[in-house]
Amino acid sequence: MIKKLVILIFILFFISLQWYDLNSKTSNLPIDEPVIDEPIEEEIKYTIVIDPGHGPWVNNDVEPIAPGSDKMKRKYGVGTVGNTTGTMEREINLNVSLMLRDLLEKDGFIVIMTRTNHEVILSNIERVELANDNNADLMIRVHNDSHQNQSIHGASMLVPGDVGYASDIMDISRQYGEIILNTLVEEVGMSNRGIITRTDQTGFNWSKVPIMTVEMGFLSNPDEDRLLSTSEYQEKLAYALYKGILKCFNKKTLLNQIE
C-alpha cells in the first residue's frame, strides 16, 4: 500500500514538473496583439468647371439675368482685344483654361470645360447649368479686362452677390476667390485689384455652386497686353490658378510636391 502511494506521488510530481516546464516556455512567447484594420481614406474627387470667357461671335439673343427676373441680358459676346498686339481675349482665355485643365487632370481632378475651341459656345445660363448639373465643387470663369485708361493694370476677382441662386454660395465663392486671387498675384507678380462683388452677372445669379470670374489683366494696358499674348506668361497664369485651386481644397500633399 505504501509502495503504491509512493509511486502515485512520484507520478504526480513528474506530471507537475512537465506542466511547469511547458507553462514557463509558453509564458515567454509574445502575445499576438489583435489586428485592427486602419480605415483607408478614400481620395475625394473634386469637380472643377472651367469656363474660357467669350467666343467667336456676338449672340444678341437674350436670357433672364436671374431666376424669376424680368430683366434680360445678352447671351454672350466676343470680349475685348489687345490694343497693342491685337490679340483676341477669347484666345488668351482659352489657352490658359486648357493649360489649367491639364494641370488639374494630372492631379486627379474631374475637369469639365464649357468649351475647348472657338466653334461651340453656350449661353451664360447654359454654361453655369453645366456646373449645376454636375454638382461642381468650383466653377472658374477665365477672363481678361479692358479700360479706357490704359495705365490701369493688374488682376481682380469677381464674385457673386445676394441675387438668385447665388445667395446660397456667395460666401464660399468669395472665400475661394480670395485664395485664388492672392495666389495669382503672388505667383505671377502683378498688382492686386481686389475682390469685386457683382450682382449683374447672369452666370453668377444662376449658379448653385461656388463660382468666380478671374480677370487676369488688362489688354488695354500695353505692357500687360504684350505679356498676356505670350505663351510663357499664359503658362504662369495657368500654374498660379492651379495652385490657388489646390489651396482651396487643402491639397497639402500636392502643394508640397510642387513647392
C-alpha positions as CSV (number, residue, x, y, z in Angstrom):
1,M,0.0,0.0,0.0
2,I,2.8,2.4,0.9
3,K,4.7,1.4,-2.2
4,K,1.6,2.2,-4.4
5,L,1.3,5.5,-2.6
6,V,4.9,6.4,-3.2
7,I,4.6,5.5,-6.9
8,L,1.4,7.7,-7.1
9,I,3.2,10.6,-5.5
10,F,6.1,10.2,-7.9
11,I,3.8,10.2,-10.9
12,L,2.0,13.3,-9.7
13,F,5.4,15.0,-9.1
14,F,6.6,14.1,-12.6
15,I,3.4,15.4,-14.1
16,S,3.7,18.7,-12.2
17,L,7.2,19.1,-13.4
18,Q,6.1,18.7,-17.0
19,W,3.3,21.2,-16.6
20,Y,5.6,23.8,-15.0
21,D,8.2,23.4,-17.8
22,L,5.5,23.8,-20.5
23,N,3.9,26.8,-18.8
24,S,7.3,28.5,-18.3
25,K,8.1,28.2,-22.0
26,T,4.7,29.4,-23.3
27,S,4.6,32.3,-20.9
28,N,7.7,33.8,-22.6
29,L,6.2,33.7,-26.0
30,P,5.0,37.1,-27.4
31,I,1.3,37.7,-27.1
32,D,-0.3,38.4,-30.5
33,E,-1.9,41.8,-30.5
34,P,-5.3,42.0,-32.1
35,V,-5.0,43.4,-35.6
36,I,-7.1,46.5,-36.2
37,D,-7.6,47.4,-39.8
38,E,-6.9,51.1,-40.3
39,P,-9.6,52.7,-42.4
40,I,-8.2,53.7,-45.8
41,E,-9.1,57.3,-46.5
42,E,-10.6,57.4,-50.0
43,E,-9.3,60.3,-52.0
44,I,-12.0,62.8,-52.8
45,K,-12.5,63.6,-56.5
46,Y,-13.3,67.2,-56.9
47,T,-15.1,68.5,-59.9
48,I,-13.9,71.8,-61.4
49,V,-15.7,73.6,-64.3
50,I,-13.5,75.9,-66.3
51,D,-15.3,78.5,-68.5
52,P,-13.0,80.2,-71.0
53,G,-14.8,83.5,-71.4
54,H,-16.4,84.8,-74.6
55,G,-16.4,83.3,-78.1
56,P,-16.1,83.9,-81.8
57,W,-19.2,85.9,-82.3
58,V,-21.9,88.0,-80.5
59,N,-25.2,86.4,-79.7
60,N,-27.7,89.2,-79.2
61,D,-30.4,86.7,-78.1
62,V,-31.4,87.4,-74.5
63,E,-32.0,85.4,-71.4
64,P,-33.1,86.3,-67.8
65,I,-30.3,87.8,-65.7
66,A,-31.5,85.9,-62.7
67,P,-34.1,83.2,-61.8
68,G,-37.6,84.8,-61.9
69,S,-36.2,88.1,-63.2
70,D,-37.9,90.1,-65.9
71,K,-34.6,91.8,-66.7
72,M,-32.9,90.3,-69.8
73,K,-29.3,90.3,-70.8
74,R,-27.4,89.3,-74.0
75,K,-26.4,85.6,-74.0
76,Y,-22.7,86.3,-74.7
77,G,-20.2,88.5,-76.6
78,V,-16.7,88.3,-78.2
79,G,-14.8,90.0,-75.4
80,T,-12.0,92.6,-75.7
81,V,-8.8,92.8,-77.8
82,G,-5.3,93.8,-77.1
83,N,-4.8,97.4,-78.1
84,T,-1.1,96.9,-78.8
85,T,-0.9,93.3,-80.1
86,G,-4.4,92.8,-81.5
87,T,-4.7,89.5,-79.6
88,M,-8.3,88.5,-79.0
89,E,-9.3,88.0,-75.4
90,R,-11.0,84.7,-76.3
91,E,-7.7,83.3,-77.5
92,I,-5.9,84.0,-74.2
93,N,-8.8,82.8,-72.1
94,L,-9.0,79.5,-73.9
95,N,-5.2,78.9,-73.9
96,V,-4.9,79.5,-70.1
97,S,-8.0,77.4,-69.5
98,L,-6.7,74.4,-71.4
99,M,-3.4,74.6,-69.6
100,L,-5.2,74.8,-66.3
101,R,-7.3,71.8,-67.3
102,D,-4.2,69.7,-68.0
103,L,-2.6,70.6,-64.7
104,L,-5.8,69.7,-62.7
105,E,-6.5,66.5,-64.5
106,K,-2.9,65.3,-63.9
107,D,-3.6,65.5,-60.2
108,G,-6.9,63.6,-60.3
109,F,-9.4,66.4,-60.5
110,I,-12.5,65.9,-62.7
111,V,-12.5,68.9,-65.1
112,I,-15.4,70.0,-67.3
113,M,-14.8,72.6,-70.0
114,T,-17.6,74.8,-71.2
115,R,-15.7,75.0,-74.5
116,T,-12.5,73.7,-75.9
117,N,-12.5,75.6,-79.2
118,H,-14.0,78.7,-80.8
119,E,-16.7,76.9,-82.7
120,V,-19.1,76.0,-80.0
121,I,-20.2,78.4,-77.3
122,L,-23.0,78.2,-74.7
123,S,-25.0,81.0,-73.3
124,N,-24.2,82.2,-69.8
125,I,-27.1,80.2,-68.3
126,E,-26.2,77.1,-70.2
127,R,-22.6,77.3,-69.0
128,V,-23.5,77.6,-65.4
129,E,-26.2,74.9,-65.6
130,L,-23.4,72.6,-66.8
131,A,-21.7,73.2,-63.4
132,N,-25.0,72.9,-61.5
133,D,-26.0,69.6,-63.2
134,N,-22.6,68.1,-62.4
135,N,-22.7,69.4,-58.8
136,A,-19.3,71.0,-59.3
137,D,-17.1,71.9,-56.4
138,L,-16.0,75.1,-58.1
139,M,-16.6,76.9,-61.4
140,I,-13.9,79.4,-62.5
141,R,-14.6,81.8,-65.4
142,V,-11.4,82.9,-67.1
143,H,-11.3,86.4,-68.5
144,N,-9.2,89.5,-69.2
145,D,-10.2,93.1,-68.7
146,S,-10.1,96.4,-70.5
147,H,-10.4,100.1,-69.6
148,Q,-10.3,103.4,-71.4
149,N,-7.5,104.4,-69.1
150,Q,-4.5,102.5,-70.5
151,S,-2.5,102.9,-67.3
152,I,-4.8,100.7,-65.3
153,H,-3.3,97.2,-64.8
154,G,-3.5,94.2,-62.5
155,A,-5.7,91.2,-61.7
156,S,-9.1,91.2,-59.9
157,M,-11.6,88.6,-58.9
158,L,-15.3,89.0,-59.4
159,V,-17.7,87.1,-57.1
160,P,-21.4,86.9,-56.8
161,G,-23.7,88.9,-54.6
162,D,-27.0,88.2,-52.9
163,V,-29.1,87.6,-56.0
164,G,-30.9,84.5,-57.3
165,Y,-29.4,81.1,-56.6
166,A,-26.1,82.7,-55.7
167,S,-27.4,83.8,-52.3
168,D,-26.5,80.3,-51.0
169,I,-23.0,80.2,-52.4
170,M,-21.8,83.8,-52.3
171,D,-19.8,83.4,-49.1
172,I,-17.8,80.3,-50.2
173,S,-17.3,81.8,-53.6
174,R,-15.7,84.9,-52.0
175,Q,-13.6,82.7,-49.8
176,Y,-12.3,80.7,-52.8
177,G,-12.0,83.8,-54.9
178,E,-9.7,85.5,-52.3
179,I,-7.5,82.4,-52.1
180,I,-7.1,82.1,-55.9
181,L,-6.5,85.8,-56.5
182,N,-3.9,86.1,-53.7
183,T,-2.1,83.1,-55.1
184,L,-2.3,84.5,-58.6
185,V,-0.8,87.9,-57.8
186,E,1.9,86.3,-55.6
187,E,3.0,83.8,-58.1
188,V,2.9,86.0,-61.2
189,G,3.9,89.3,-59.6
190,M,1.1,91.5,-60.6
191,S,-1.0,94.2,-59.0
192,N,-3.9,93.0,-56.9
193,R,-7.1,95.0,-57.7
194,G,-9.0,93.0,-55.1
195,I,-12.4,91.3,-54.9
196,I,-15.3,92.8,-56.6
197,T,-18.9,91.8,-55.9
198,R,-21.2,91.7,-59.0
199,T,-24.9,91.2,-58.9
200,D,-25.4,91.9,-62.7
201,Q,-23.7,88.7,-63.9
202,T,-26.1,86.2,-65.4
203,G,-23.7,83.3,-64.8
204,F,-23.3,84.2,-61.1
205,N,-27.0,84.7,-60.4
206,W,-28.0,81.3,-61.8
207,S,-25.2,79.4,-60.0
208,K,-25.8,76.8,-57.3
209,V,-22.1,76.0,-57.0
210,P,-19.1,78.2,-55.8
211,I,-18.3,80.4,-58.8
212,M,-16.0,83.3,-59.6
213,T,-14.5,85.2,-62.6
214,V,-10.8,85.9,-62.6
215,E,-9.7,89.0,-64.6
216,M,-6.1,88.1,-65.3
217,G,-5.0,91.6,-66.6
218,F,-5.9,94.5,-68.8
219,L,-5.5,94.1,-72.6
220,S,-5.9,97.9,-72.8
221,N,-2.6,98.2,-70.9
222,P,0.3,97.9,-73.4
223,D,2.6,96.1,-71.0
224,E,0.1,93.6,-69.8
225,D,-1.2,93.2,-73.4
226,R,2.2,92.1,-74.5
227,L,2.7,89.8,-71.6
228,L,-0.8,88.2,-71.9
229,S,-0.2,87.5,-75.5
230,T,2.9,85.2,-74.8
231,S,2.6,81.5,-74.2
232,E,5.2,81.8,-71.4
233,Y,3.1,84.2,-69.4
234,Q,-0.1,82.2,-70.1
235,E,1.7,79.2,-68.6
236,K,2.5,81.2,-65.4
237,L,-1.1,82.3,-65.1
238,A,-2.4,78.8,-65.5
239,Y,0.0,77.4,-63.0
240,A,-0.9,80.1,-60.5
241,L,-4.6,79.4,-60.9
242,Y,-4.0,75.7,-60.5
243,K,-2.0,76.3,-57.3
244,G,-4.8,78.5,-55.9
245,I,-7.4,75.8,-56.6
246,L,-5.2,73.3,-54.7
247,K,-5.2,75.7,-51.7
248,C,-9.0,76.0,-51.8
249,F,-9.3,72.2,-51.3
250,N,-6.4,71.9,-48.9
251,K,-4.4,69.7,-51.2
252,K,-1.3,70.0,-48.9
253,T,0.5,66.9,-50.3
254,L,0.3,68.2,-53.9
255,L,1.3,71.7,-52.8
256,N,4.4,70.2,-51.1
257,Q,5.3,68.4,-54.2
258,I,5.3,71.5,-56.4
259,E,6.9,73.9,-54.0
